[in-house]
Amino acid sequence: MYKDFADVYDLIYSFIDYKKACKKLSKLIKKYKKSSGIELLDVACGTGSHLFYLQNEFICSGTDINTEMLNIAGEKVENATFIHSDMINMDLKKKFDIITCLFSSIGYVKTYENLKKTIENFSNHLNPGGVVIIEPWISKSDYQPGRPSMNTYDNDNIKIARLNTAKLNDNLSIMEMHYLMVKKDEDVQYFKDCHELGLFDHEETIQIMKDSDLEVISFQKGVMVDRGLFLGIKK
């Protein structure tokens, strides 16, 4: 869906205060990072909204599996390098002082096998004393199958409505999203999108991080409501 809809992605999520989130991230990085460098990699960076603010303090790179998103990020963020890559198998041939994986993007790896590969990959891309910050998706116990949800965006030139259902298939949360969008002087467009995210137990995720040579600190309050935050320091 994002191949056709990437240019309005930021409008859908305009309710997020990225500037405030990045101030909190910066404080955490400065408090816990032990390496001397400031090389930052944002994994699953999307359209680069976090990097837009982080570029002021760090040497930034971003990866995403979606090239359309990366194209928008490249236009938005002047001082960053963008790389097309899958977080499970990425091999960037360099190490970083900070790795972030935000907005619950870690859930898209879907399985515990992939989660283990991904977190080991993060650790392998970190300098000693570097930090990885993961914003998890909700756990299975907190997921609410059947719950309807709606988001809208409205200005004089474009109107967007997104409604979605929440389904459960074993350890996968399945959200079928339906979009109606109309731009000024254009016909109404309809998009349908399905997001599948793994419902990973938070304690098991923390253990995987520890097994990947990371000292872990867990925060109940993260940069988004009800998501929490995991911070790992490379040993």
N, C-alpha and C positions, 0 to 999 in steps of 0.2 A: 504493500500500500504506500509506503513512504517514497517509492520511486515516482509516484504521481503527486504525492501530498507533502513532500518534504518542505516545500517553500512556505507552508502554513503551519508547520509543526510548532514553531515558537509561539504562534498565536494561541494554539490550543492550551499550551502550558504557560501562558502569560501570568497566571496567578502565582507562580513560584517566584520567590524573592531570591534570585541567584546571587545578588550582591551580598545579602545577609548571610547566605549559606557559605559563601567563599570566605567571608571574614572569620566565621567559625572554623572552617577548614584550615585557614592560615594560622590561627592561634594554636590549633592542635599540632600542626606540623612543627611550628617553632618550639613548642613545649617538649615534644617527644622525639624529634629527629636528632640522631647523634652523628650522622655523616656530615661532612663539611660542605658538600655541593648543594646546588639548588635545581638540579634537573628533575622536572616533573613530567610524568606520563599519565594522561587521563584516558583510561580504557573504556571503550563504548562511549566516546565523547559526544555522540550525536551531532547537533549543530553548533557545538562549541560554546554554549552559554556559560558553563563554569570557567572554561579557559579564557573567556573574554575578560574576566576579572582576575584570574590567577596569573595571567601573563604580566601583570604589573609587578609581581614579586618573584616569579620563578621563570626559569628557562623551560618553555612548555612544548610538549608534543602531545598529539592525540591520535588514538586509533579507533576505528569503527568498521563494522562489517558492511555498512551501507555507503556506497560511493556518493549517492546523492546528498546524504547528510554531510559527508566530508567536504563536498563542494561548497555547501552553504557555510560550514565552519571556516573554510579557508578564506571566504569573502569577509566573514565577520571578525575573525581574529587575525590581526596582522603579524603578531610576533609569536607564531607557533608553527611547528612542523606537523603535517598530518599524513598518516600512513594507513592504508587499507589493510586490515588484519582481523583475524578471528582470535578472540581472547583465549580460547582453549589451546590453540596451536601456535600462537605468535612466537616468532623468533626474530627479534629486532637487532640482534648483534651488538647490543650495548646495554649498559646498566644505568639505573636511575636512582635518585635519592628519595623520590616520592612517587608512589603509584596510587592513583585514585580510581575507584570503580563505583560510580554513584547512581542515584535514581533507581536503585534496585536492579540494575542491569545484570548483576551476577545471577539473577534468577533465570536468565535466558539460556544458561548452560544446561538446564533441565534435570540432569541426573547427578547423583553423588559421584559417579565415576568421572564425569566431566568437571564437576566442582573441584575434585581433588587435583586433576590435571591443571586446571586454571589457577588455583591458589599456588601450586608448586611452580607454575610458570611465572606468576607474580614474584614469588620469592627469588627465583633464578634471575630475574631482571632487576633486582635491588642490590645496591651497594651495601656493604656491612654498615649497620647503624641507620640505614634508610627505613622509611615507613611506608606501609600500604594501608590505605583507608578504604574499607568496603562498606557500602550502605546496603544492607541486606533487604531482600524481599520478606514479606511476613511469613511466619511459620504456619504449619498446617493447622495448629490449634487455634490460631487467630483468624484464619480464612473463613469467610462467610459465603458459602455457595448459595446461589439464588438471589443474592442482594443486587438490586438494580442500582445503576449509577448514571449521572448525567453531568456533563460540562458544556458550557456555552461560551462563545466569544462574539462580541457585537461591536462594530463601529459603522461609520457611514458607508464604507466601501465593501465590507464583507461581513457575513453572518455565518457562524458555524455552530452546529449542535452535535454533540456526541453522546450517544446512549450505549450502555453496555450491560451485558449479563455476566454473571460469575458462575462458572461451572467447575466441577472437581472430577478429576480422573486419576485415581490412585494418589501419587505425590505431585501431580501437575495441577496448577491453577490455570483455568482456561477462560479467557475473557474475550468474548466476541463483541467487537466494537463497530457500531454503525454510525456513520457520519453523513450529515446533510450540510452542504456548503453552497452558498451563493455569493458571487461577486457582482459588483455594480455592472449593469448592462450585459450580464451573462446569464445563462440558464443555470438552474439548480443542478448540482452534482451530488452523486451518492457514492460513498466508499464503504466497503466492508473490510474489516481487518480482524485477525485473530492473534492474540498474544498468549503464548504458553510459557509459564514460568514455574520452575521447580520450587516446591514448598519445603525448604531445607530447615531442619531443626537447628536452632541457633547454637546449642551446645555442641552439636556434632560439627558445625561449621568452625567453631572456635578450636575444636580438637584437631581438625584438618589443618588449620593455620599453625597450630603448635607443632604438628608433625612435619610441617614444611619449614622448620627452622625460624619460626617467628615467635617473639614474645608478644602475647596478646593482651590488649586492654579493651574491655567491652563497655560501651556507653548506652544507657537506656534511652537517652534523648540524643537523637542525631541531628541531621540538618533538615530532615522532613519529619512530619508528625507520625508517630507510631512505627517508625522504621528502625530506630536504633542505629548504632554504628560500631564497627569492629576496626580496631587499629592494631596493626602488627608491626613490630620493630625487628628488622633483620639482625640475627645474631652474628 
